[in-house]
Structures are given as structure tokens and as C-alpha cells.
Amino acid sequence: MTKIEKMVDHMELMQNEVFLAFASYATIVLSKMMFLSFVTGFYRITRKAFANPEDCISFGKGEEAKKYLRTDNRVERARRAHLNDLENIVPFLGIGLLYSLSGPDLSTALLHFRLFLGARIYHTIAYLIPLPQPNRVLAFYTGCGVTLSMAYRLLKSKLYL
């Protein structure tokens, strides 16, 4: 492939509305996931609940520092919300990328991307506040359902099985 052909491929990709929409929603959902890292760190510092001995040194030495080596409900909720994001956003990114490049209808793709983003934001809110069940589980299954829907459409229409 020549340099000109590569440039043409890149230009076509940048004109693909579904791909650009996917890139936008992927950026937002990844930023939200990164935000949870900061939330976890914030809770660790403000609640003085650390997982590693070296993190406690600024609060004392020896036995004094050991009391900060503990778990805290707020820290754990933020950490679990972040882990749940990892379990759901990574498959969305892979399947969503393939789906966006398979030529789906823009309105259908936008529905998938928006539902997924909304589900992940709501899941985080439900985890951190916390909201009573079934709020969190419904948000979780909505996000999973969106990813599975994209996978199904991709397998059904574009891949050879």
C-alpha cells in the first residue's frame, strides 16, 4: 500500500460518521472510567484508608501508621465501580470499534453508544451514592445488552461463520 493509499484510507475513516461518533463516546466513557481512579484516590486520602504500608508513612511511623492500613466502605465502593467499568468498557471498546467500522446505520449506532454511556454513568452514580437495587444491576445489564446487541448485529451481518 502506497503512502497515497494510506492517506485515502485515513481520510475515509475520518469521514465515517459512525466511527467518529464511536470515537466520541469511547473518549467520554474512558474519561469517566479515569475519573473513578481519582475518586478512589480522593477517598483513600480523605478517609485515611490505605492499601499499602508505604502510603501511610506521611501519617505516622510504625504502629501509628498501621492504623491507616485498612479498608473503608467509600474507598471500596469507588474501587469496585472502577473494576466494574474495566469489565464492561473494554469489551464495548473492542466490539464497538468493529461494529462502527462495519457500516451500521448512524441512528442505530448512536442509540447503542448513547445507551451504553448512559448506563455506565448511571451505574457509577448508583454505586457511589449508593442507590438501592435494582438500580445498579439494571444499569449493568443495560450496558452488557448494548455490547451484546452490537456483537450480534456484527456477527449476523458482516462476519463469516
Residue frames as qw, qx, qy, qz and C-alpha x, y, z in Angstrom:
[[0.000, 0.891, 0.453, 0.000, 0.00, 0.00, 0.00],
 [0.428, 0.417, -0.013, 0.802, 1.46, 3.33, -1.03],
 [0.154, -0.215, -0.414, 0.871, 1.50, 6.47, 1.09],
 [0.323, -0.045, -0.242, -0.914, -1.29, 7.95, -1.02],
 [0.583, -0.271, -0.702, -0.306, -3.49, 4.86, -0.49],
 [0.425, -0.297, -0.669, 0.532, -2.86, 5.04, 3.26],
 [0.033, 0.115, 0.152, -0.981, -3.85, 8.72, 3.25],
 [0.467, -0.159, -0.478, -0.726, -7.05, 7.90, 1.36],
 [0.564, -0.316, -0.761, 0.053, -7.92, 5.16, 3.88],
 [0.274, -0.262, -0.497, 0.781, -7.31, 7.59, 6.76],
 [0.202, 0.020, -0.109, -0.973, -9.43, 10.27, 5.08],
 [0.537, -0.252, -0.648, -0.477, -12.27, 7.79, 4.55],
 [0.492, -0.332, -0.722, 0.357, -12.13, 6.79, 8.19],
 [0.129, -0.236, -0.315, 0.910, -12.28, 10.41, 9.32],
 [0.366, -0.021, -0.280, -0.887, -15.39, 10.91, 7.17],
 [0.450, -0.265, -0.844, -0.120, -17.14, 7.84, 8.61],
 [0.376, -0.550, 0.062, -0.743, -19.81, 9.40, 10.84],
 [0.885, -0.380, -0.218, -0.155, -20.39, 6.20, 12.81],
 [0.769, 0.048, -0.329, 0.545, -16.68, 5.82, 13.54],
 [0.125, 0.437, -0.207, 0.866, -16.43, 9.46, 14.63],
 [0.632, -0.529, -0.065, -0.563, -19.46, 9.00, 16.88],
 [0.920, -0.223, -0.290, 0.138, -17.90, 5.87, 18.37],
 [0.561, 0.241, -0.308, 0.729, -14.61, 7.71, 18.95],
 [0.199, -0.539, 0.107, -0.812, -16.50, 10.50, 20.74],
 [0.795, -0.459, -0.080, -0.387, -18.47, 8.17, 23.03],
 [0.886, -0.029, -0.321, 0.334, -15.42, 5.98, 23.67],
 [0.321, 0.405, -0.303, 0.801, -13.48, 9.08, 24.75],
 [0.457, -0.535, 0.082, -0.706, -16.25, 10.11, 27.14],
 [0.916, -0.326, -0.154, -0.174, -16.66, 6.65, 28.68],
 [0.779, 0.120, -0.338, 0.515, -12.88, 6.23, 29.09],
 [0.067, 0.497, -0.256, 0.826, -12.66, 9.66, 30.72],
 [0.694, -0.495, -0.016, -0.522, -15.43, 8.63, 33.12],
 [0.942, -0.141, -0.265, 0.149, -13.50, 5.48, 33.96],
 [0.521, 0.308, -0.331, 0.724, -10.35, 7.52, 34.62],
 [0.303, -0.600, 0.090, -0.735, -12.38, 9.84, 36.84],
 [0.868, -0.427, -0.164, -0.191, -13.13, 6.87, 39.12],
 [0.759, 0.099, -0.346, 0.543, -9.39, 6.44, 39.70],
 [0.106, 0.422, -0.233, 0.869, -9.28, 9.97, 41.07],
 [0.645, -0.506, -0.088, -0.565, -12.41, 9.38, 43.16],
 [0.912, -0.216, -0.317, 0.143, -10.81, 6.28, 44.69],
 [0.556, 0.202, -0.310, 0.745, -7.62, 8.21, 45.47],
 [0.203, -0.529, 0.064, -0.822, -9.61, 11.10, 46.92],
 [0.799, -0.471, -0.153, -0.340, -11.49, 8.76, 49.25],
 [0.845, -0.048, -0.355, 0.397, -8.26, 7.00, 50.28],
 [0.342, 0.299, -0.270, 0.849, -6.66, 10.30, 51.26],
 [0.339, -0.474, 0.044, -0.811, -9.65, 11.99, 52.90],
 [0.856, -0.384, -0.103, -0.332, -10.70, 8.86, 54.79],
 [0.104, -0.667, 0.720, -0.158, -7.10, 7.82, 55.54],
 [0.883, -0.015, 0.437, -0.168, -7.68, 4.26, 54.38],
 [0.278, 0.695, -0.597, -0.288, -4.70, 2.89, 52.51],
 [0.984, 0.105, -0.066, -0.131, -3.88, -0.48, 50.99],
 [0.783, 0.331, -0.298, 0.435, -0.06, -0.24, 51.11],
 [0.627, -0.588, -0.233, 0.456, 2.21, 0.44, 54.10],
 [0.456, -0.007, 0.132, 0.880, 4.32, 2.98, 52.19],
 [0.065, -0.618, -0.415, -0.664, 1.19, 5.08, 51.60],
 [0.545, -0.749, -0.377, -0.023, 0.72, 5.53, 55.37],
 [0.650, -0.053, -0.232, 0.722, 4.16, 6.97, 56.17],
 [0.075, 0.424, 0.024, 0.902, 3.06, 10.61, 55.94],
 [0.576, -0.593, -0.204, -0.524, 0.51, 9.93, 58.71],
 [0.648, -0.639, 0.365, -0.200, 2.96, 8.45, 61.21],
 [0.351, 0.505, -0.789, 0.009, 5.57, 5.75, 61.72],
 [0.056, 0.127, -0.953, 0.270, 5.45, 2.18, 62.91],
 [0.013, 0.411, 0.885, -0.217, 2.34, 1.27, 64.85],
 [0.183, 0.557, 0.217, -0.781, 0.89, 4.76, 64.35],
 [0.288, 0.360, -0.532, -0.711, 0.96, 4.30, 60.55],
 [0.033, -0.059, -0.990, -0.125, -0.50, 0.79, 60.71],
 [0.255, 0.467, 0.665, -0.524, -3.89, 2.06, 61.82],
 [0.397, 0.588, -0.127, -0.693, -4.31, 3.66, 58.38],
 [0.165, 0.216, -0.896, -0.351, -3.74, 0.32, 56.69],
 [0.360, 0.282, 0.771, -0.444, -7.42, -0.57, 56.49],
 [0.077, 0.385, 0.734, 0.554, -10.43, -0.85, 54.27],
 [0.190, 0.318, 0.305, -0.877, -13.16, 1.75, 54.07],
 [0.483, 0.511, 0.701, -0.118, -16.63, 1.35, 52.58],
 [0.339, 0.866, 0.023, -0.368, -16.42, 4.51, 50.41],
 [0.045, -0.625, 0.690, 0.362, -12.99, 3.57, 49.06],
 [0.371, 0.002, 0.922, 0.110, -14.14, 0.04, 48.31],
 [0.497, 0.660, 0.506, -0.246, -17.31, 1.20, 46.55],
 [0.281, 0.848, -0.251, -0.373, -15.31, 3.52, 44.28],
 [0.165, -0.466, 0.834, 0.247, -12.76, 0.78, 43.65],
 [0.464, 0.231, 0.855, -0.019, -15.44, -1.78, 42.78],
 [0.470, 0.784, 0.240, -0.328, -17.19, 0.70, 40.47],
 [0.129, 0.759, -0.528, -0.358, -13.86, 1.21, 38.70],
 [0.291, -0.196, 0.925, 0.144, -13.30, -2.55, 38.37],
 [0.521, 0.505, 0.661, -0.190, -16.82, -2.93, 37.01],
 [0.360, 0.832, -0.127, -0.403, -16.02, -0.27, 34.41],
 [0.061, -0.541, 0.784, 0.299, -12.96, -2.25, 33.34],
 [0.408, 0.109, 0.906, -0.011, -15.08, -5.38, 32.93],
 [0.449, 0.673, 0.562, -0.173, -17.63, -3.59, 30.76],
 [0.216, 0.878, -0.138, -0.404, -15.85, -0.80, 28.93],
 [0.231, -0.457, 0.762, 0.396, -13.05, -2.95, 27.48],
 [0.414, 0.291, 0.843, 0.183, -15.50, -5.28, 25.63],
 [0.307, 0.848, 0.341, -0.266, -17.51, -2.23, 24.50],
 [0.013, -0.784, 0.384, 0.487, -14.38, -0.66, 23.02],
 [0.266, -0.221, 0.857, 0.381, -13.40, -3.75, 21.04],
 [0.316, 0.472, 0.818, 0.089, -16.84, -4.72, 19.82],
 [0.175, 0.865, 0.264, -0.389, -17.89, -1.10, 19.33],
 [0.080, -0.623, 0.502, 0.594, -14.85, -0.42, 17.16],
 [0.214, 0.027, 0.898, 0.383, -15.56, -3.39, 14.92],
 [0.224, 0.666, 0.696, -0.145, -19.25, -2.53, 14.85],
 [0.097, 0.837, 0.047, -0.537, -18.58, 1.10, 13.93],
 [0.043, -0.499, 0.646, 0.576, -16.38, 0.01, 11.03],
 [0.324, 0.182, 0.917, 0.148, -18.96, -2.47, 9.71],
 [0.089, -0.152, -0.465, -0.868, -21.19, 0.20, 8.21],
 [0.046, -0.524, -0.815, 0.243, -24.19, 0.28, 10.55],
 [0.019, -0.796, -0.400, -0.454, -26.95, 2.85, 10.29],
 [0.199, 0.384, -0.339, 0.835, -25.89, 6.05, 12.09],
 [0.528, -0.470, 0.057, -0.705, -29.08, 6.38, 14.14],
 [0.932, -0.234, -0.268, -0.076, -28.87, 2.75, 15.31],
 [0.676, 0.174, -0.395, 0.597, -25.20, 3.13, 16.20],
 [0.048, -0.470, 0.246, -0.846, -25.88, 6.36, 18.10],
 [0.759, -0.440, -0.105, -0.468, -28.63, 4.62, 20.05],
 [0.903, -0.092, -0.338, 0.249, -26.16, 1.87, 21.04],
 [0.477, 0.287, -0.331, 0.762, -23.43, 4.33, 22.03],
 [0.263, -0.502, 0.118, -0.815, -25.75, 6.64, 23.97],
 [0.846, -0.397, -0.198, -0.295, -27.42, 3.81, 25.84],
 [0.828, -0.011, -0.372, 0.419, -24.06, 2.37, 26.82],
 [0.248, 0.363, -0.286, 0.852, -22.72, 5.72, 28.03],
 [0.499, -0.494, 0.001, -0.712, -25.91, 6.45, 29.96],
 [0.907, -0.285, -0.299, -0.082, -25.87, 3.01, 31.56],
 [0.709, 0.079, -0.381, 0.588, -22.24, 3.35, 32.67],
 [0.001, -0.426, 0.219, -0.878, -22.78, 6.84, 34.11],
 [0.686, -0.447, -0.085, -0.568, -25.91, 5.71, 35.94],
 [0.892, -0.131, -0.399, 0.163, -24.10, 2.59, 37.20],
 [0.456, 0.229, -0.392, 0.766, -21.36, 4.78, 38.69],
 [0.308, -0.436, 0.118, -0.837, -23.88, 7.09, 40.35],
 [0.844, -0.330, -0.233, -0.354, -25.81, 4.10, 41.71],
 [0.816, -0.016, -0.435, 0.379, -22.60, 2.60, 43.09],
 [0.347, 0.256, -0.346, 0.833, -21.19, 5.73, 44.70],
 [0.366, -0.527, -0.035, -0.766, -24.34, 7.22, 46.28],
 [0.043, 0.004, 0.940, 0.337, -25.43, 4.20, 46.80],
 [0.602, -0.003, -0.144, -0.785, -28.86, 3.76, 45.28],
 [0.679, -0.089, 0.662, -0.304, -30.94, 0.73, 46.28],
 [0.113, -0.039, 0.901, 0.418, -31.06, -2.27, 43.99],
 [0.823, 0.187, 0.425, 0.328, -32.16, -2.95, 41.28],
 [0.200, 0.943, -0.090, -0.249, -30.71, 0.40, 40.08],
 [0.181, -0.671, 0.660, 0.286, -27.13, -0.79, 39.71],
 [0.527, 0.014, 0.835, 0.158, -27.97, -4.19, 38.27],
 [0.535, 0.725, 0.424, -0.092, -30.32, -2.68, 35.67],
 [0.156, 0.908, -0.296, -0.252, -27.61, -0.25, 34.58],
 [0.371, -0.440, 0.787, 0.224, -25.09, -3.11, 34.41],
 [0.559, 0.265, 0.779, 0.101, -27.34, -5.30, 32.27],
 [0.428, 0.860, 0.167, -0.221, -28.29, -2.38, 30.01],
 [0.016, 0.802, -0.527, -0.282, -24.61, -1.80, 29.21],
 [0.418, -0.193, 0.873, 0.161, -23.98, -5.52, 28.69],
 [0.574, 0.537, 0.608, -0.112, -27.08, -5.77, 26.49],
 [0.332, 0.885, -0.119, -0.304, -25.89, -2.91, 24.29],
 [0.103, -0.613, 0.740, 0.257, -22.50, -4.54, 23.77],
 [0.473, 0.076, 0.877, 0.042, -24.11, -7.91, 23.04],
 [0.530, 0.721, 0.361, -0.262, -26.53, -6.24, 20.60],
 [0.235, 0.825, -0.404, -0.317, -23.62, -4.74, 18.68],
 [0.264, -0.364, 0.880, 0.151, -21.84, -8.11, 18.67],
 [0.566, 0.353, 0.735, -0.124, -24.95, -9.87, 17.40],
 [0.481, 0.823, 0.107, -0.283, -25.50, -7.33, 14.61],
 [0.042, 0.739, -0.614, -0.273, -21.85, -7.55, 13.64],
 [0.361, -0.162, 0.915, 0.084, -21.84, -11.36, 13.53],
 [0.559, 0.503, 0.620, -0.222, -25.18, -11.53, 11.77],
 [0.485, 0.842, 0.129, -0.198, -24.46, -9.08, 9.01],
 [0.259, 0.881, -0.386, -0.084, -20.75, -8.81, 8.37],
 [0.234, -0.552, 0.800, -0.003, -18.72, -11.76, 9.58],
 [0.701, 0.204, -0.602, -0.322, -18.41, -15.20, 8.07],
 [0.517, -0.343, 0.685, -0.382, -19.40, -18.05, 10.33]]
